[in-house]
Amino acid sequence: MSEQTSWTSPPEDFPAAVRTIKRMLREQIGDVDAYFKRIEALIEPKVLEIEAAHARGENVWPIVQYADIEAGTVPQETIDLIHRRGCAVVRGQVSPEQATEWDQSLVDYVDSNDFMTQYRGPADNFFGTLDASKPEIYPIYWSPSQMEARQHEHTAKTQSFLNRLWKSESRGVTWFDPDQDSMYPDRIRRRPPGTTSKGLGAHTDSGSIERWFTPAYQQVFESIFHGDIESYDPWDGAFRTEVDEYPSSTMCSVFRSFQGWLAMSEMQDDQGVLWTVPIPEAMAYILIRPLLDDVPEDSLCGAAQGMALGISEEWHPLLMRARAGIPTVQPGDSVWWHSDVIHGVASVEQQEGWGNVIYIPAAPMCAKNAAYAQDVADRFRRGESPADFPKEDYEVEWANRFREEQLSQIGARGLGITRKARRVERSAALPQP
């Protein structure tokens, strides 16, 4: 695309920019109606496969045993299924006892610092309509439980397994290191028994209007935007690490190969749990759908700056037929989904049991992620909120937050921190002249 049809910052005249993008894409594609039918022909069999599995009472989420990740024995058919579905549950990433211990430690950490008295209410739209005095998503980042989970050896091995599902090298470029993750601190969710929640609507993260407008995303989706859906590979890392999202309260400053969380409690599959549309190629449907004649000329089917990319029955009915909830999970299981995959959270009335998670994605090391990790390391030392989240800074004065000297080698590397002692040891081990 020409310089006139890409924006490194949000377009000031959004409707005019949408019209410009649509005109350019239609010129590149040619017969848009015929092209969209080809996309539907690619997607519909996947939808039908998922619907048939549901009709048989089957779970469609791939299941991976952590022991197989550890041993390097994950069956090829499971790997193929993850590629097809773009999501997975890892059973037993840590033991139930370890997860339960971390969960109790989180309670102790929050209570010992009188968080509920300090809590000032939601600083962003992640809390929905929850009572401000009883948060569901806690804006804390530096508890011993969270940091121990992030730097746990099993977390690192799981992230490496997931990162290696992607092409880290393509077009003659190494885009990221699949075996070294950068630490991306996120919050925790504690949803108590008896909760009634409307859930969270269908959306994708990692950019909204950016997916049409920014130069790097135009390269990521080049084959889609040039009418060649058959050549599109959602697992190619090319240019993914070069994308910069427009500043907003929903932006993410790193490339995440997978979003994910670690379960701290048992969660039954009918108790308001995460669901996905497990079709990574569905992004092509989302990107081309606004070009059809039934969409207003200045609309991208509801996409807007500063908001997650919403998916709806109105504009994306075929995709919404393929919604698939996670199976029941136990403490210590982890849940993962490709950064393009549509997802949401089901509603629940009078939830049975707790619904507690620590959010931990897979964010392989690259120049973009390393830059954010350096900033995270500085905020970690000060106990401040990470830059991608509201500046609430509850933990600055909390004496029992996790400290730098408690970092393992995995944790230090994830934050880009070099251990001086290790440099000395290596130097001492070198042959002397």
N, C-alpha and C positions, 0 to 999 in steps of 0.2 A: 504494500500500500504506500501511497505517497505521503510526504510529510504533512500534507493538509488533512489527511484522514487518520492521524494518530495524535494522541494528546498525552504528554508526560505529566500533566496536572489536570484536574477536572475542567471540562469545557465550561466557559462562562455562560454561553448560550446553549443549554443542554438540548432543547428541542431542535435547534438548528443543527447541532452536532449529530443528533440521531438521524435526521434526514440526510445529512451528508454521508454518514457511514452506510446507511441503507442503500443509497444511490450507488456508492462505490462497490458494495458487495454484490448488488444485483448485476452490475456491469461485469464483475469478475466471474460470477456463477453462470449467468445466462438464464436459462429456463429454471427459475426458482421453484415453481410448483413441481416440476418433474424431479428436481433434485431433492426436495423435501419428501417426496414419495419414496425415493431411494433410501433416504434416512429412515423413514418409517418401516420400510421393508427390512432394514437391518435390525431395527429395535424390536419390532413386534414379535418375532419368534422368541426373543429373550423374555419378553413380557409373558407370552403364552406358557413358556417353560416354568416361570415362577408361579403363575396362576395354577398350573396343573399340579405343581408340588404342594401348594397350599391346599388344593382340593383333596390331595391324598393325605393331608395332615402332616406333611414333612416340613422340617426346618430347611430354609434355603441358605443359611449362613454357613460358610465353610468353618469347620472346627479343626484347630491345630492343637496338638498336645505339646506343652512346653518341653517335655522330655525328648520329643522328636527334634525340636529346634536345637536343643542341647547336643544331641547325638548326631545331628546332620542327617536325620532319617525321615524328614517330612515327605510323605508319598508324593510322587509327581502328579497324581490325579488331584491331590489337595491343592498343590501349587497352581495347577491349571484352573481349578475351580475358583481360587482367589482371583486369578487374572480375569476370569469371566464375571465374577460378582463384585470385585472391588472392595471386599470387606472380609473380616474374619474375627472369630473369637479364639483366643489362646487360652486353653485350659491349664490351670496350675502354673501360671507365670511365677507366682510365689505361693507359699503354702497358705492355707486358710488361717492357720495360727498366726503367721506373720501379718497377714492383712488385718485380722481382727485386732492384733496388738497395735498396729499403726492407727486403726480407727479409734481405739480407746485413747491412744496418745494424743490424737487430734482433739478429742473432747477435753482432755486434761490441759492441753496447750491453750485452747480457747478460754476455758473456764479460769485457769490460773491468771490470765491477763484481763479478766472481766470484760471480754469482748462485747457481750450483749449490752452492757451499759455504755460502752464507747461507740457502738455501732450507730452511724448517722443516717442510715437508710441507703437505698440504692443510688449509686452514682452514675448508672448507665441503664440501658434497657434490657440487661440480661435477667433482671429479677421479675419482669412482667408485672403482675398485679399483686404480688405477694405483700403481706403485711410487713412494713419496714422494720418492725421490732423483732420479726422472726425470719431472718434470711434463710433461703434455701441454698444459694450459692454464696459461699463465704469468701470475701475478698482478702484472703490471706495467702501467702506464698512461701514463707520461709520456716514453716514448722519442721521439726526433726522428721516427722513422718513423711511429709512431701519430699524433702530432700533425700532421705534414705531411699525412698521408692524410685526417685529419678536416677540416682547413682547406683542402684542395685545392679549387680552383674547380670541377673536374668532380664532386667529391663533392657540393658545394653545389647544383649544377644538377640532379644526379640526385635528390637529396633533394627539391628543389622539384617536379620532375616527379612523383615518387611522392606527395608530400603533396597535389598538385592532383588526384589521383585521388579524393580524399575530398571531401565537402561540408564546407568550412570554415565556411560560413555557413548556418544553418538555424534555423527557429523564431524568426526575428528576432534572432538572436544571432550574432556573429562569434566562433567558438570558438578559432581559432588562425590564425596567419599562415603560409600554406603556403610563402612564399618566404623565410622566415627560420627556420633550424633552430637549436635549442639543442644545445650539445655534450654528448653523453652518453658519457663515457669508459668503455670496457670493456677486456677483456683481449685477449690474443692466444692462438692455438692453434698449436703446432708439433708435428705428429705425424710421427715419422720413418719412413723405409722399414723394412719388416719388422715393423711394429706389428701385433699381434693384439688386437682390441677387440670387446667385446660390443655396442658401440654405445650408443644412448640411446633409451629407450622413448618411445612416443607420448604427447604432452602438449601443452598450450597454456600460455603464460605470461600475464603481465598480470593476475594474480589467479586465485584458485582458488575458495574458498567465497565470496569477495567478490562473485562474479558473481551469486549468489543473495541475499546478505544486505545489501550496502551500498546506501544510498539512491541514489547516482549511477548505479550499475550497474542498479538497478531501473528507472531512467528510460531508460538506454541501451536496455535490453531490454523496454521497456514493452509494445510491440506483441506480442512473443513471450509475455510473461507474462499477457497478456489474451486469448490465443487468436486472435491476428490475425497469423499468420506471413506472410500475403500482403503485409502492409504493412511488414514488417521490411526495413530497408536497412542492410547491414553497412558501408556506406561513408559513413554519416551521422555526422559528428563530434559531434553534440549530446550533451552531458554526458560525453563521453569524457575531457575535460580536467578534469573535476570529481572523478574517481574517486581515492580514496586507498586503497591496498592496506594490509592489516594488517601491522604490523611483523614481519619474519622475514628469514631469510637468502636468501630467494628473491624478495623484493619488488622492485618497480621504482618509483621515485619520479617518473617522468615518463610522459607520454603518448607512446607510440611508434606512429606510423602504420604503420610497417613495421619489423620486425627485419631485420638484415642483416649481411653481412660482405663484405670485399674479399679476393679470392684473391691470395696471395703466391706460389703455386706451381701447377703444373698438377695437376688432380685428375681421374682417370678416373671415369666414372659408376658403375663397379662396385667402387670402392675405399673402401667405408665412408663414403659421402657423405650429406649431408642429404637427407631426403625430407619431403614434406608430404602432407596430405590436402587437395588444392587446391580446397576448397569453403568459402568464407567463411560461407555460410548454415548450415553444419554446427553452429554454435554453438547454434542452436535445438534440434537433436536432442539435444545434450549437456545443455542446460538443462531440457528437459522429460522426458528419459528417466527420471530418478529418481522421477517421479510415478506411474509404472506400478506395478501391483500386485505384480510379481515382485521388486521392490526392497525390502529391509528398510526399515521406516518411519523409522528413524533414520539412514538412509544416503543420501548423494548420489552413489552409484555410485563410492565410493572417494575423493571429494574430501575434503581435510583441510587444516587451517590449517598454514601454513608449508611447504607442498609445492606443486610445480607441479600443475596440473590434469591428472591422468592419464586417458588414453583406453585402452580395452581391448577385446579380442575378446569378453570376457564380456558387457559392457554395450553396446558400440557396434559390433557386427559389420558393419553396413552401411557405416559410415564407414571401417573398416579395409580394406575391399576396394579403396578408392580411393587407396591409398598410391602416391606418384609421386616418384621420386628426381630430383635435378637432373641435367641433361646434363653431359658433360665440360666443365670450365672451364679457362681459361688464366690465367696471372698477369695481373692487371689487370682481370679480370671481377669483377662484384659480383653477389651473390645476395640476394634480398629476399622477405619473406613478411609478409602482413597480421597484425596483432597478435592476431587471433582464430584464426588458422589452426593446425590440428593439425600438429605436426612431430616429427621424431625423427632419429636418425642410424643408418644401417645398420651392421651388424657387418662386420668384415673380418678376414681371416687373412693374415698376412705381406704387409702393404700394400706395393704397388709405388709408389715415389716418395714425396715429402713431401706432407703435407696441412696447409699453413700458411695461416692467415687472420688478418686484423685485424677484430675485431667493431666495426661502425659501423652504428647504426640510423638511421632517420629520425625525428626528434623535434621537430616544428614548435613554434615559440615560442608560448607562452601563459603565463598567470600561474603555473600550476603548474610548467611547465618552466623559466621564468625564475627561480623561487625555488631550484630545484635547481641551476641553472647558477651562481647566485651562490655557493652552497656549494662547488660544484666548483671555481670559480675560486680560492677560498681554499685548498683542499686542493692544487690544482695549484701554487700559489706555494710551498707547503711540501713538495711532493713526496709527499704522503700518499695513501693509497688513497681513492677516492671513497666517499661515505657508504653507497651501496647494496651495497658489497662488504666482505668481512672486513677489519678494520683490521690489515693486515700491514705496510704502510708501508716496503717494501723500499727505495724510491728516495729517501728523505729526504736521505741523505748522498751520493747519486750526483751527481758534479760535472757529468757530461755529459748530464743530463736536459734536456729542452726547457724553455726559459725564457720569461718573459712578453714580453721584448723581441723574441722571435722570432715572436710571433703576427702573422699577417696581419690585415687588416680583417675577413675572414670568421671567423677564429679568435677575435678579440677580441669580435666581436658575438655569437658563439655562446656565449661565457662571460659575456656581459653586461658586458664591460669597455669603458668609454668612454675613448677616447684624448684626453687633454687637448690635445695638439698640434692635433688635428683640430678641436676646438672653437675654438681660437684662430684657425686658418686661416679657418673659416667666419665668425667674428666680424669678422675683418679684411676679409673680402670684402663685408660689408654696406655699403650706402650710408651715408656720414657725414652727420649733420645740418648 
